[in-house]
């Protein structure tokens, strides 16, 4: 199988995408792209066996029906620099390979995250793990940032003093705060990266890790644009209904109006039929000029 290169990804390789005040995301390497997804799904060799339109349809079908293993054939490797508190959220995604800088072997640099004034937030009264939307008064914002800066300077000064006294790095580091920057190489397949982005691009996620999610998403879009487009359609901007929610929607539906709306939106017949199956309702079956055929064993749809 030929090595796959993607021009947009090649142009992005080794570029530092700045995040927060001292952080970055850098795409170090990638294996495969949209072509690898479709080759894996078709178990074929060579390039150019299908058109872009057919590739898009197959990728859409795969993700829509949760056939995710072909996406695992695409691998991305990143060099990322982030505050430790962001890294501790990041590392919860256990389906990746990680190598992080060690404070046992290296002297940690004097680099700390300080939020911009607009990112100083009150605690939410409703969400125990989130922040409120109410604006923090300017004087309080300045006091918060000054307190964070003073604590960072004091703690790092003590760290340097311990190192100068010959104390082991592995011990001297233990009081360094979560705002200190760390670095790591992070390698992950596209399927699990989509799971990471689904959570970290959500507005409920903490702002600081959402900023990294935006930079990671830019890299993914360069490596596998058709796959990312399908991820946005069927995962990132989609919602799942519970059984009771689905029952309520079914009870309130006007089938004729829904079908007319779907046709007006240009949704293909196969997709409309699929929606009716999801709703567990019999959909209109009248044929028409927009009738669509399924393309055999690959599960592709043609227009």
C-alpha positions in Angstrom: 0.0 0.0 0.0 1.4 3.4 -1.0 2.5 5.9 1.6 -0.3 8.5 2.0 0.6 12.2 2.1 -1.9 15.0 2.5 -0.7 18.4 1.3 -2.5 20.4 4.0 -1.0 18.2 6.7 2.4 18.4 5.2 2.2 22.2 5.3 1.2 22.1 8.9 3.9 19.7 10.1 6.2 21.1 12.8 4.4 24.4 13.0 3.7 25.6 16.6 0.1 26.5 17.0 0.2 28.9 20.0 -2.3 28.2 22.8 -2.8 30.2 26.0 0.2 32.3 27.1 3.1 29.8 26.8 1.6 26.7 25.3 1.5 25.2 21.9 0.3 22.3 19.8 2.6 20.9 17.1 1.7 18.1 14.6 4.9 16.1 14.6 3.8 13.2 12.3 0.8 11.5 10.8 0.1 8.1 9.3 -2.7 7.9 6.7 -5.7 10.2 6.1 -9.1 9.9 4.5 -7.6 7.6 1.9 -6.4 5.2 4.6 -9.9 5.1 6.1 -11.5 4.1 2.8 -8.8 1.7 1.9 -9.1 0.0 5.2 -12.9 -0.2 4.9 -12.6 -1.6 1.4 -9.6 -3.8 2.1 -8.1 -2.7 -1.2 -4.8 -1.5 -2.5 -3.6 1.6 -4.4 -5.0 5.0 -4.8 -7.7 6.5 -7.0 -10.0 3.5 -6.9 -13.0 5.7 -6.0 -14.0 9.3 -6.5 -13.9 11.9 -3.7 -17.7 11.9 -3.7 -17.8 8.1 -3.2 -15.1 8.4 -0.5 -17.1 11.0 1.3 -20.2 8.9 1.2 -18.4 5.8 2.5 -16.7 7.8 5.4 -20.1 9.3 6.2 -21.7 5.8 6.3 -19.0 4.4 8.5 -19.1 7.0 11.2 -22.9 7.4 11.0 -23.3 3.6 11.7 -20.4 3.5 14.2 -18.1 1.4 12.2 -15.1 3.0 13.8 -12.2 0.5 13.2 -11.2 2.0 9.8 -10.6 5.4 11.6 -8.2 3.6 13.9 -5.9 3.1 10.9 -5.0 6.8 11.0 -2.5 7.9 13.6 -1.5 11.4 14.6 1.5 12.4 16.8 1.6 15.7 18.6 4.1 17.6 20.7 2.1 19.6 23.1 2.9 22.1 25.9 0.3 22.9 28.5 -0.2 23.7 32.2 -0.1 20.7 34.4 -3.8 21.0 35.4 -4.7 20.8 31.7 -2.4 17.8 31.3 -4.1 16.0 34.1 -7.5 16.4 32.3 -5.8 15.4 29.1 -4.3 12.2 30.4 -7.8 10.9 31.4 -8.0 9.9 27.7 -6.2 6.6 28.2 -6.4 5.3 24.6 -3.2 7.1 23.5 0.6 6.8 23.9 2.2 9.5 26.0 5.8 10.5 26.9 5.9 13.5 29.3 8.9 15.6 30.4 10.1 14.5 33.8 11.0 16.8 36.7 13.2 14.0 38.0 15.6 14.4 35.1 15.1 18.0 34.0 15.0 21.3 35.7 11.5 22.7 35.2 11.4 26.1 33.4 10.0 29.2 35.0 6.8 29.2 32.9 3.4 29.4 34.5 -0.1 29.9 33.2 -1.8 33.1 34.1 -5.3 33.6 32.9 -6.2 36.7 30.9 -8.6 39.0 32.9 -11.5 37.8 30.8 -10.8 34.2 31.8 -11.1 34.9 35.6 -14.4 33.2 36.4 -16.7 32.7 39.4 -17.7 29.2 40.5 -21.0 28.0 39.1 -23.7 27.5 41.7 -25.4 24.8 39.6 -22.4 23.0 38.2 -19.9 21.7 40.8 -17.1 21.3 38.2 -17.8 24.4 36.1 -17.7 28.2 36.2 -20.4 30.8 36.0 -21.1 33.2 33.2 -21.4 36.2 35.4 -18.6 38.7 34.9 -16.0 39.1 37.6 -15.5 42.8 38.6 -12.3 44.3 37.2 -10.7 45.0 40.6 -11.3 41.4 41.7 -9.9 40.0 38.4 -6.7 42.0 39.0 -6.4 40.8 42.6 -6.8 37.2 41.5 -4.1 37.4 38.8 -1.8 39.2 41.2 -2.3 36.5 43.9 -1.6 33.7 41.3 1.5 35.4 40.1 2.8 36.0 43.6 2.3 32.4 44.5 4.0 31.2 41.4 7.0 33.4 41.9 7.3 32.4 45.6 7.1 28.7 44.9 9.5 28.7 42.0 12.0 30.8 44.0 11.9 28.1 46.7 12.3 25.4 44.0 15.4 27.1 42.7 16.8 27.5 46.2 16.5 23.8 46.9 18.3 23.0 43.6 21.1 25.4 44.6 21.4 23.6 47.9 21.9 20.3 46.0 18.5 18.8 46.8 17.4 16.1 44.4 15.3 17.3 41.5 12.7 14.6 42.2 12.2 16.1 45.7 12.6 19.8 44.9 9.8 19.7 42.4 7.0 18.4 44.6 5.7 21.8 45.7 5.5 23.2 42.1 1.9 24.3 41.3 -0.5 23.0 38.7 -0.1 26.2 36.7 3.5 25.2 35.8 3.9 24.2 32.1 4.7 20.7 31.1 5.4 19.1 27.7 4.6 15.7 26.2 4.5 13.8 23.0 1.0 12.4 22.4 0.1 9.8 19.8 -3.4 8.7 19.2 -5.6 7.1 16.4 -8.3 9.1 14.7 -11.2 7.2 16.3 -10.1 7.9 19.8 -9.1 11.4 18.9 -12.7 12.1 17.8 -13.7 11.0 21.3 -11.2 13.4 22.8 -12.5 16.2 20.6 -16.2 15.4 21.3 -15.5 16.0 25.0 -12.9 18.8 24.9 -14.6 21.0 22.3 -17.9 20.9 24.2 -18.8 24.2 25.8 -19.0 22.4 29.2 -15.3 21.7 29.1 -12.9 24.1 30.9 -11.8 27.0 28.7 -8.1 26.2 28.9 -8.5 22.7 27.5 -11.0 23.8 24.9 -8.3 26.1 23.6 -6.1 23.0 23.0 -9.0 21.2 21.5 -9.4 23.9 18.9 -5.7 23.6 17.9 -5.9 19.8 17.8 -9.0 20.0 15.6 -7.2 22.2 13.1 -4.5 19.5 12.7 -7.1 16.8 12.3 -9.0 18.8 9.7 -5.7 19.1 7.8 -4.9 15.3 7.9 -8.4 13.9 7.3 -10.8 16.7 6.1 -13.6 14.3 5.0 -13.5 12.4 8.2 -13.5 15.6 10.2 -16.5 16.9 8.3 -18.4 13.7 9.1 -17.3 13.9 12.7 -18.8 17.4 12.9 -22.0 16.2 11.3 -22.7 13.0 13.2 -20.8 13.4 16.5 -19.7 16.9 17.5 -22.9 18.7 16.6 -25.2 15.8 17.1 -27.3 14.8 20.2 -28.5 11.4 21.5 -32.1 11.0 22.8 -33.0 8.8 25.7 -35.9 6.3 25.3 -38.4 8.5 27.0 -37.2 11.6 25.0 -37.6 9.6 21.8 -41.1 8.5 22.8 -42.1 12.1 23.5 -40.7 13.2 20.1 -42.6 10.5 18.3 -45.8 11.4 20.0 -45.5 15.1 18.9 -44.4 14.5 15.3 -46.5 15.4 12.3 -45.0 12.8 9.8 -46.1 14.6 6.7 -44.6 17.9 7.8 -41.3 16.2 8.8 -41.0 14.5 5.5 -41.6 17.7 3.6 -38.9 19.5 5.7 -36.4 16.7 5.1 -37.0 16.9 1.3 -36.7 20.7 1.5 -33.3 20.3 3.2 -32.1 18.1 0.4 -31.8 15.0 2.5 -31.4 11.9 0.4 -34.1 9.2 0.4 -31.8 6.6 2.1 -31.0 9.1 4.9 -34.7 10.0 5.3 -35.6 6.3 5.5 -32.9 5.9 8.1 -34.3 8.7 10.2 -37.8 7.1 10.1 -36.2 3.9 11.3 -34.5 5.7 14.2 -37.8 7.2 15.1 -39.4 3.7 14.8 -42.1 5.2 12.6 -43.2 4.1 9.1 -42.0 6.8 6.7 -43.6 7.8 3.4 -42.6 5.4 0.7 -43.7 7.3 -2.5 -40.9 7.3 -5.1 -39.7 10.4 -6.8 -36.8 12.0 -8.6 -34.8 12.0 -5.4 -34.9 8.3 -5.0 -31.4 6.9 -4.0 -29.9 3.5 -4.3 -27.5 1.8 -1.9 -24.2 0.9 -3.4 -23.9 -2.8 -2.5 -21.6 -4.4 0.1 -19.6 -1.3 0.9 -22.7 0.4 2.4 -22.0 3.5 0.3 -24.8 5.9 -0.9 -24.8 7.5 -4.3 -26.6 10.6 -5.3 
